[in-house]
Amino acid sequence: MGKKIFSGVQPTGNLHLGNYLGAITNFVELSNDNTNDCFFCVVDLHAITVNQDPKELRNNIRETVATFIASGIDPKKNTIFNQSRVSAHSEAAWILSCVARMGWLNRMTQFKEKAGKDKEKASIGLYSYPVLMAADILLYDTSHVPVGDDQKQHLELCRNIAQKFNSDFKKDDFLKIPEPLIQKDFSRIMSLKDGLKKMSKSELSDSSRINLTDTEDLIINKVKKAKTDPLPMPSTIDELENRPEAKNLLGIYSCLTNTKLENSIKNFSKKNFSDFKEILSQVLVDKIVPISQEIKKLLNDQNYLDKILLDGSEKANKIASEKVKKIHEIIGF
Ligand code: TYM
């Protein structure tokens, strides 16, 4: 039997190479296996945990769908929808927030990072966001969740919530315990400006990331300006130690060309970074520019994108509302 796949992406604009290599390439691969049943959700409820401009949010929801399709997800074979259209997600999130414990949520590192120093001013939604993520996953009896490394802790929390619900209500296996699917190497793509920081949409400097909507010139420029170190390119894996920028750029090259890191290192051993960067730019341009062009093309047909979301939400709604109905019965509503 195939896998039941669920994953989500926030429609906060600027989907980037980290999202692509950490998650979306995995979505595409899983969705190409016809035995899998895949749900890809544009998580607009998650997006509003921080301020959003309504007009931009609406555009970003469409852009996220366009990005899925441009990257190779077939909307006919897979369910693509936006979270807010399926009210079961909000409902299940509330119920599961009565199962999850404060102590568990207090350990979430992403909240600490996102809330920063002024936790008092963070929204309650930002704090309870991993519970909504658990609801997303558990409503569909998901077996596998493809995500980047930064979502590992949230997945662990989701598993804990499911286990506690099943044991509190003595319903073994009612909520299926999902497995994370995280890329083995380079599940965390780092900023082009700082090899110790994750590539992220919230980073102020646009040159810290390659966006999936970037043009050829932008990509070439960003790679040219990417931080490196004064040493020549490494010749062994050991030489990558304490050289996070070299490791990240070689990792990106290896992912995009499907090359083992060892072999990439051999190919560029002792070369100058500038020679390597030229080749890396070309590989990036070859991969990203067709996606970027396709996204722009798809965005010209809003009706098409809206129809995909509508059809997807109808399909999702059937499954999710059934599951919520069963949850109601179990908890005594
Ligand atoms: P989000 O929107 O921040 O990111 C979407 C996906 O991209 C991955 N990712 C990265 N992978 C590698 N390197 C990076 N620098 C990088 N940056 C982002 C993320 O790990 C993610 O897989 N909470 C989730 C969305 C979500 C979800 C879900 C995911 C909501 N419900 C249910 C799975 C299942 C989030 O904010 O992802």
Residues whose N, C-alpha, C, O or C-beta is under 5 A from the ligand:
A	BS01	TYM	F6 S7 G8 V9 Q10 G18 N19 G22 A23 V43 M133 D136 I137 V145 P146 V147 G148 D149 D150 Q151 S187 R188 I189 M190 K198 M199
